Protein backbone atom coordinates (compact mmCIF):
# COMPACT_ATOMS: atom_id res chain seq x y z
CA UNK A 1 0.00 0.00 0.00
CA UNK A 2 1.38 3.40 -0.95
CA UNK A 3 2.00 5.97 1.73
CA UNK A 4 -0.59 8.69 2.11
CA UNK A 5 2.11 11.18 3.01
CA UNK A 6 4.82 10.83 0.39
CA UNK A 7 6.07 13.35 -2.11
CA UNK A 8 8.46 12.58 -4.93
CA UNK A 9 10.20 14.15 -7.89
CA UNK A 10 11.77 12.32 -10.85
CA UNK A 11 14.43 13.61 -13.24
CA UNK A 12 16.25 11.99 -16.15
CA UNK A 13 20.05 12.21 -15.96
CA UNK A 14 22.41 11.31 -18.80
CA UNK A 15 24.65 9.32 -16.47
CA UNK A 16 24.87 5.67 -15.45
CA UNK A 17 23.24 4.57 -12.18
CA UNK A 18 26.62 3.66 -10.64
CA UNK A 19 27.92 7.23 -11.01
CA UNK A 20 24.82 8.68 -9.36
CA UNK A 21 24.68 6.04 -6.64
CA UNK A 22 28.33 6.59 -5.71
CA UNK A 23 27.54 10.24 -4.99
CA UNK A 24 24.42 9.39 -2.97
CA UNK A 25 26.31 6.78 -0.94
CA UNK A 26 29.01 9.30 0.07
CA UNK A 27 27.59 11.46 2.89
CA UNK A 28 30.60 13.80 2.62
CA UNK A 29 29.13 14.95 -0.71
CA UNK A 30 25.51 15.49 0.36
CA UNK A 31 25.93 19.21 0.98
CA UNK A 32 27.13 19.63 -2.62
CA UNK A 33 23.80 18.60 -4.12
CA UNK A 34 21.33 19.47 -1.35
CA UNK A 35 18.78 21.81 -2.89
CA UNK A 36 17.15 22.77 0.40
CA UNK A 37 20.16 24.69 1.68
CA UNK A 38 19.85 22.97 5.06
CA UNK A 39 22.65 20.39 4.78
CA UNK A 40 25.85 22.25 5.63
CA UNK A 41 28.29 19.37 6.06
CA UNK A 42 29.04 15.98 7.49
CA UNK A 43 29.63 15.65 11.22
CA UNK A 44 30.32 11.94 11.53
CA UNK A 45 29.97 9.34 8.79
CA UNK A 46 31.61 6.39 7.10
CA UNK A 47 33.31 7.02 3.77
CA UNK A 48 30.58 5.03 2.06
CA UNK A 49 27.13 4.22 3.35
CA UNK A 50 25.77 0.68 3.63
CA UNK A 51 22.61 -0.88 4.99
CA UNK A 52 22.42 -0.03 8.71
CA UNK A 53 25.08 2.68 8.56
CA UNK A 54 24.56 5.70 10.76
CA UNK A 55 25.75 9.16 9.87
CA UNK A 56 25.35 12.62 11.33
CA UNK A 57 24.99 15.80 9.34
CA UNK A 58 25.43 19.44 10.30
CA UNK A 59 22.24 21.24 9.36
CA UNK A 60 20.89 24.76 9.42
CA UNK A 61 17.32 25.98 9.26
CA UNK A 62 17.64 29.44 10.82
CA UNK A 63 19.61 27.80 13.66
CA UNK A 64 22.28 25.13 13.39
CA UNK A 65 21.55 21.59 14.50
CA UNK A 66 22.71 18.02 13.89
CA UNK A 67 20.73 15.09 12.50
CA UNK A 68 21.64 11.48 13.07
CA UNK A 69 20.46 9.20 10.28
CA UNK A 70 20.28 5.45 9.69
CA UNK A 71 20.37 3.81 6.26
CA UNK A 72 17.28 1.60 5.94
CA UNK A 73 17.45 0.71 2.22
CA UNK A 74 20.64 0.00 0.29
CA UNK A 75 20.49 -1.71 -3.09
CA UNK A 76 23.70 -0.98 -4.97
CA UNK A 77 23.06 1.29 -7.97
CA UNK A 78 19.27 1.06 -7.44
CA UNK A 79 17.95 2.44 -4.14
CA UNK A 80 19.18 4.15 -0.99
CA UNK A 81 17.12 5.54 1.88
CA UNK A 82 17.67 6.83 5.39
CA UNK A 83 15.68 8.26 8.26
CA UNK A 84 16.38 10.46 11.25
CA UNK A 85 14.89 10.28 14.75
CA UNK A 86 11.38 11.20 13.55
CA UNK A 87 11.57 8.23 11.14
CA UNK A 88 10.65 10.30 8.10
CA UNK A 89 12.39 8.63 5.15
CA UNK A 90 14.46 10.29 2.42
CA UNK A 91 14.86 7.91 -0.51
CA UNK A 92 16.49 7.85 -3.94
CA UNK A 93 15.51 5.27 -6.56
CA UNK A 94 17.54 4.85 -9.75
CA UNK A 95 16.10 3.29 -12.88
CA UNK A 96 18.44 2.67 -15.77
CA UNK A 97 16.87 3.73 -19.05
CA UNK A 98 18.21 4.25 -22.54
CA UNK A 99 20.82 6.99 -22.44
CA UNK A 100 20.95 7.36 -18.67
CA UNK A 101 18.99 7.06 -15.46
CA UNK A 102 15.65 8.19 -14.10
CA UNK A 103 16.30 9.38 -10.55
CA UNK A 104 13.39 9.65 -8.13
CA UNK A 105 13.83 11.41 -4.82
CA UNK A 106 11.04 10.86 -2.31
CA UNK A 107 10.19 11.96 1.20
CA UNK A 108 7.89 9.72 3.25
CA UNK A 109 6.45 11.41 6.31
CA UNK A 110 3.73 8.81 6.90
CA UNK A 111 3.99 8.77 10.68
CA UNK A 112 1.33 9.79 13.19
CA UNK A 113 3.10 13.11 13.72
CA UNK A 114 3.47 13.69 9.97
CA UNK A 115 0.52 16.09 10.08
CA UNK A 116 2.97 18.70 11.43
CA UNK A 117 4.89 18.49 8.15
CA UNK A 118 1.71 19.44 6.31
CA UNK A 119 0.72 22.10 8.82
CA UNK A 120 4.04 23.92 8.30
CA UNK A 121 3.68 23.57 4.48
CA UNK A 122 6.84 21.45 4.23
CA UNK A 123 5.57 19.25 1.37
CA UNK A 124 5.49 22.29 -0.93
CA UNK A 125 8.92 23.44 0.25
CA UNK A 126 10.31 19.92 0.01
CA UNK A 127 9.08 19.51 -3.57
CA UNK A 128 10.87 22.73 -4.59
CA UNK A 129 14.02 21.62 -2.73
CA UNK A 130 13.85 18.17 -4.33
CA UNK A 131 13.68 19.72 -7.81
CA UNK A 132 16.76 21.79 -6.93
CA UNK A 133 18.54 18.76 -5.44
CA UNK A 134 18.04 16.67 -8.57
CA UNK A 135 19.15 19.57 -10.75
CA UNK A 136 22.35 19.93 -8.70
CA UNK A 137 22.91 16.19 -8.66
CA UNK A 138 22.56 16.10 -12.45
CA UNK A 139 25.04 18.94 -12.90
CA UNK A 140 27.61 17.03 -10.85
CA UNK A 141 27.19 13.62 -12.49
CA UNK A 142 27.12 14.99 -16.04
CA UNK A 143 30.05 17.45 -15.65
ABEGO torsion letter per residue (X at the ends): XBBABBBBBBBBBBBBAAAAAAAAABAAAAAAABAAGABAEBABBBABBBBGBBBBBBBBBGBBBBBBBBBABBBBGABBBBBBAAGBBBBBBBBBBBGEBBBBBBBBABBAAAAAAAAAGAAAAAAAAAAAAAAAAAAAAAX
